[in-house]
């Protein structure tokens, strides 16, 4: 680069012309890079911002989908826990009780008078520590309108054990060995099937459950 020299012959130039010449010199020497470009163009900035927006939109959408799926799974697990707790408590109470009776609402029976080999929707027994001579303190488990009910007053004032999110399509108690002195220990087999799902879920989970309770008290 050849520097400019302002000799006496240029002394007649005005100050404005000198400033313009200096400005042109510095802009031409500083504005050029190795590639001849001074920065990003407007089109490049628009394309970059567009790509970044698309990537962020996909990432946020995937994160929201995962969060929603996790929330639905937790809701369904809570519903199934309610069913498991109700069934476990019922089986534990029946196992500790005595004087099994499945004759109420029994469809068919080939056993003793209080047995029900064909299945029934109502089952009663004397709870642990109860009075066998008092029928009003018996516990009664029943199935009605898609829910399991429990009464501790001989069938009066039943309360629902399962939530509204659980729909039981069918439930039966199979009772055998209720006669004292027979060769069979009193036993109850509970079968149920239905669907479960939280209120904010479109899909439902189908379940089929079978549980067995054998009387702990010896049938002598």
N, C-alpha and C positions, 0 to 999 in steps of 0.2 A: 504494500500500500504506500502510495506517495503522499507525504504530508503536504498540506497547504502552507504556503509562505505568503505572508502579506507584506509585500515590500512597499516602498514609497509610492510605487505606481498604483497600488491599490488603496492608497490613503484616501482617495476621493470617493471610495465606496461608502455608502451610507451604513449606519449601524444595523439597520434592518436587513440589508442584504448579507452582511457578515453573519448575522445570527442564523439566517436561512441556510447559508452554506455550511455552517458548523452543525446545524441540526441534521442536514442531509448526510453529512459525513458520519456522525455518530449513529444515526439510525441504520445506515447501510452496513456498518461494521458490527453492530450488536444484534441486529434483528435476524441475522443468518446463522443457523446452526449447521450441523454436519449434514442433516438431511434436507435442509432448505425449508423446514417448517417451523413455525413459531409456537404451536400448541394444538389442542383438540378443536375440531370443527363442530359446528352446531349439530350436524347430522350424527356425528359420532356420539355426542353427549345424549341425544335423544334415543339412539339405539341402545346405549349402555343402560340408561334409566329404564327403558322398556324391558330389557332382559332381566334386570334386577327385580323389577316389579313382578314379573311372571314367576321367577324363582321363589320370591317371598310369598306370593299368593298360593302356590302349590304347597309350600312348606307349612304355612299356617292352616290350610285346609286339611292336610294330613294329620297335623297335631290335634285339631278339633275333632276329627273323626276318631282318633285313638282315645281321646278323652271321653267322648260320648259312648264308645264301645265299653270302656272300662266302667263307666257309671251304670250302664245297663247290666253288665255282668254282676256288679255288686248288688244291684236291686234284685236280680234273679236269685242270687245266692242267699240274700236275706229272706226271700219267700220260701226257699227250700229249707232253710234253717228252721223256720216256723213249723213246717210240716214234720221235720225230723224230731224237734223237741216235743211236739204233741204226741207223735207215735211212740217215742221212747218213754215218755211219762205214762202213757196208757199201758204199755207192756209191763213196765216196772210195777205199777199198781196192781195189775191183774196177777202177776207172779206172786206178789206178797199176800194176795187175798185168798178167800176160800168160798165155799158154797156157790160154785159157778152155776149159772142158769142161762141157757140159750134158747129156752122154749118160746119166748115171746117173738112173734113175727117170723117164726121158723118156716122155711119153705118145705122142707122134707126132712125126716129123721128116721134113722134105722137103729138108734141106740137107746139109751135110757130116757126117762121122761123129761129130764132137764137137758139132755144132749140136743145137738142140732148138727147132723152130719151133712145136711144139704145147704147150710148157710143161713144166717139171720142178720138183720140189720140192727138188732137190739141185743145187748149183752149186759147182764147184771151179776154182781157178786158182793160178798161181804168184805169190806176193806180190812186191812190189818189192824187189830185192836178193836174191831167193831163188835156189836152185840148181835149174834145170830138170830135171836128171838125178836128183834126189832126190825121190821122190813123198811121202816122209814129212813134208816141210816145206810142203806145199801147204795153202792155206787152203780150208776148205769151209764154205759157208753152206747151211743146210737148214731146212726147215719141218716141224714135227712137234708134234702134240697142242696146237695153238693157240699155239705160241711159235716164235720164231726162234732158231736155235742157230748157234754158230760154233766151228770147230775149226781150230787152227793146226798140227795134227799129222796132216794127211792124212785127216781124218775121225775120228780117235781123240780121246777125252776132250772132247766138245763142251760148251760152256757156253751158258746161255740169255742172250740179249741183251735180251729184253723182260720186263717185270714181270708178276706174276700178275694185276694189274688189267686187263691188255690181253689180249683173246681174239681171236686171228686165225682167222677162219673159213676162209679160203683164201689161198694164196700160191703164185705160180709165177714161174719164171725162164724167159724166152724168149731163147735164145742163137742168134746168127747170125754168120757170117763168121769162123769159127774156123780154116779152112784157110789156110795160108800161101800167098801169091801170088794169092789170088782177088781179085775186084774189090770186096769188102766189107771194111771195117774191122771187127774184132771188136766186137760190141755185145751188151749184156745189158739187157733190159727187165724190170723187177721190178714185179709187180702184187700187191696185197694188199687184203683187205677184212676188217673185223671190228668189234668193239665195245670201248669203253674206258669205265671208270668206277671211281671210288675205292671202297674197301670200305664206307664209310659213306654211299654214294649209292644211292638206289633206281633212279634213271634212268640209262640208258647212252647214250653217244654213238657213233653209227655212223660209220665212216670208210671211205673208198676212196682208195687211194694208188697212184700209178704213178710210177716213177723209172727213168731211163735212164743207163747208164754205158757210155761208149765208150773202148776201150783207147787210151791216149795213145801207147804205143810203136807206131811204124809197122809195119804188117803187110807186110813185104817177103819 
